[in-house]
Amino acid sequence: MEKRVSLKNNLGKRIVGILNVPKGKPPFSAVVICHGLKGYKEQRHLKTLACELEKNKILALRFDFTNEVGQSAGNIENLSFSQELKDLKSVIDYLTRQKIVDHKRIGLAGHSLGGQIILTYAPSDGRVKALADLAGVTFRDGTTNTEKTIREQMPLAKETGYFFVYSGSKRKKFKIKLSYLDDLLKYNTPARIKKIKIPTLIIHGSNDKSVPLRHSRVAYRLLKGIKKLVILKNMPHTWRNPKDYKRVNPVVVDWFKKYL
């Protein structure tokens, strides 16, 4: 069963999400699903994962970060990595207030920038018991598509204070303040990954043109606890067809069934 939910973040701004609630007797284990840059909760790869978790008696909550392109408050122009981390905490706080959720069995899944968000966040919150990093960003070395795009715009961006990113799913360009990069670069995600002790699954496609596979290989090496790296042959950065869903979703579901 899908249910739209609305909650407030630490600033009192609205976060909009969708709960996929399993049939059966609660409480259920739960997974929070985090989208990437220019992403949103209705994207097909996120929705199909949520539905697959629901079928396997795991509650799923996918939501739009504030200051993004989805339905939550704010404009992507004011995007902030720091605020996305705080939004995630607000979402977990919300889940722990729900009687249908087993508060001791909460996991996080994140795609692309959402992967970096969960890897950066997880060591700070003992309520999180397992992770699934899906083609996530691990470090900033200029090799991701977004970084290349920003670098090309940098001379003009330094004058205007903005850069632009294109969303294929929304079919438009979005303007983001250059201060977003200063905020993002404050976070040493590799150092945070070294502090992760909970079971962590990493999935990456061999044909990812947006985030190089090396990001996931580095993250896997840095992890100290139970871990698994799955490299899917010919898989792109964002999977959009049923054949690809069937390769990704069962692996993620099995991970959370085992460790939540």
WOLINZI-V931660 format. One record per pair of residues at least 6 apart in sequence whose C-alpha atoms are under 6 Angstrom apart, sorted by the first residue. I is the first residue (numbers start at 0). J is the second residue. D is the distance in whole Angstrom. If there is no record, write none. Layout:
BEGIN
<<I,J,D> <I,J,D>>
END
This chain:
BEGIN
<<0,19,6> <0,20,5> <1,18,6> <1,19,5> <2,17,6> <2,18,5> <3,16,6> <3,17,5> <4,15,6> <4,16,5> <4,17,6> <5,14,6> <5,15,5> <6,13,6> <6,14,5> <7,13,5> <7,14,6> <8,86,6> <8,89,5> <12,72,6> <13,71,6> <13,72,5> <14,71,5> <15,62,6> <15,63,6> <15,71,5> <16,61,6> <16,62,4> <17,60,6> <17,61,6> <18,59,6> <18,60,5> <19,53,6> <19,58,6> <19,59,5> <20,58,5> <21,53,5> <21,56,5> <21,58,6> <25,99,5> <26,99,4> <26,100,5> <26,101,5> <27,57,6> <27,100,5> <27,101,5> <28,57,5> <28,101,5> <28,104,5> <28,105,6> <29,57,6> <29,58,4> <29,59,6> <29,105,5> <30,59,5> <30,105,6> <30,106,5> <30,107,5> <31,59,6> <31,60,5> <31,61,6> <31,107,5> <32,61,5> <32,108,5> <32,109,6> <33,109,5> <33,113,5> <34,110,6> <34,113,5> <35,110,6> <35,111,5> <35,112,4> <35,113,5> <36,112,6> <37,68,6> <39,63,5> <39,69,5> <40,61,5> <40,62,5> <40,63,6> <48,248,6> <49,59,5> <52,252,6> <63,69,5> <63,71,6> <65,71,5> <65,72,5> <65,73,6> <66,73,4> <66,74,4> <66,75,4> <66,77,6> <66,78,5> <67,74,6> <67,75,4> <76,174,5> <76,175,4> <76,176,6> <79,179,6> <80,183,6> <95,102,5> <104,259,5> <105,127,5> <105,128,6> <106,127,5> <106,128,6> <106,129,5> <106,130,6> <107,130,5> <108,130,6> <108,131,5> <108,132,6> <109,132,5> <109,133,6> <110,133,5> <110,134,6> <110,135,6> <111,134,5> <111,135,4> <111,136,6> <112,135,6> <112,136,6> <114,132,5> <114,135,4> <115,135,6> <115,136,5> <115,137,6> <119,188,5> <119,191,6> <122,194,6> <122,195,5> <128,197,6> <129,197,6> <129,198,5> <129,199,6> <130,199,5> <131,199,6> <131,200,5> <131,201,6> <132,201,5> <133,201,6> <133,202,5> <134,202,6> <134,203,5> <137,214,5> <143,209,5> <143,210,5> <144,209,5> <156,162,5> <160,176,6> <160,177,5> <161,175,5> <161,176,4> <161,177,5> <162,174,6> <162,175,6> <163,173,5> <163,174,5> <164,172,5> <164,173,5> <165,171,6> <165,172,4> <192,222,6> <193,221,5> <193,222,5> <196,224,5> <198,225,5> <198,226,6> <199,226,5> <200,226,6> <200,227,5> <201,228,5> <202,228,6> <202,229,5> <202,230,6> <203,230,5> <204,230,6> <204,231,5> <204,234,4> <204,235,6> <205,231,6> <205,232,5> <205,233,5> <205,234,6> <206,233,5> <206,234,5> <206,235,5> <207,235,4> <207,236,4>>
END
